[in-house]
């Protein structure tokens, strides 16, 4: 950082305009990719998933809360954990205040985890979150969408992010999107995992603007992340 190139204001403007041309092309390419994402075919969801929610048992269809589009954040929180994943908590801090804006656009966003509801509710209170968070402890939802794995799964190759490999973690993050038509039929329209979640984290996009960037190095790039109440001074 100390040896970074220093130029005149006029030279900086010229360099900035050159980069702006690349940024505009990236924006246009992203718009095209987003349209291709929306154009993907859908899959009918015919499995009767029932979750534990704050007001009792809820189906996948009822999670839409009267809207036609549903985003599910697959939050890493195994049944035997006492706290949710700190990286997923980082993402949750970023989408917490988006829920009301999404609702205005006919979209409901919820989080789903395998931990029992009592643990989800306690951690939610600690973090000060208000989004709907339900437990899939009594169904196969997390396993069917390839974010949770049994010991038997981990003894062999498993599928995550559309790739099959040997893995050691029983819980991994993801986002899945669903659509419900006027007849109440639910369709799976999209899922993303791993680095596919980056674009949902506004903090990362702000860090990408500053001189040091995300400043993540070494084998554990997100080692700096803490729970929002654990950063200290």
HELIX and SHEET records of a PDB file:
HELIX    1   1 UNK A    9  UNK A   38  1                                  30    
HELIX    2   2 UNK A   61  UNK A   64  5                                   4    
HELIX    3   3 UNK A   86  UNK A   95  1                                  10    
HELIX    4   4 UNK A   96  UNK A   98  5                                   3    
HELIX    5   5 UNK A   99  UNK A  103  1                                   5    
HELIX    6   6 UNK A  117  UNK A  127  1                                  11    
HELIX    7   7 UNK A  141  UNK A  144  1                                   4    
HELIX    8   8 UNK A  151  UNK A  154  1                                   4    
HELIX    9   9 UNK A  194  UNK A  200  5                                   7    
HELIX   10  10 UNK A  202  UNK A  207  1                                   6    
SHEET    1   A 6 UNK A  43  UNK A  44  0                                        
SHEET    2   A 6 UNK A 186  UNK A 193 -1                                        
SHEET    3   A 6 UNK A 174  UNK A 180 -1                                        
SHEET    4   A 6 UNK A  69  UNK A  74 -1                                        
SHEET    5   A 6 UNK A 107  UNK A 113  1                                        
SHEET    6   A 6 UNK A 132  UNK A 135  1                                        
SHEET    1   B 2 UNK A  50  UNK A  53  0                                        
SHEET    2   B 2 UNK A  56  UNK A  59 -1                                        
SHEET    1   C 2 UNK A 157  UNK A 160  0                                        
SHEET    2   C 2 UNK A 163  UNK A 166 -1                                        
END                                                                             
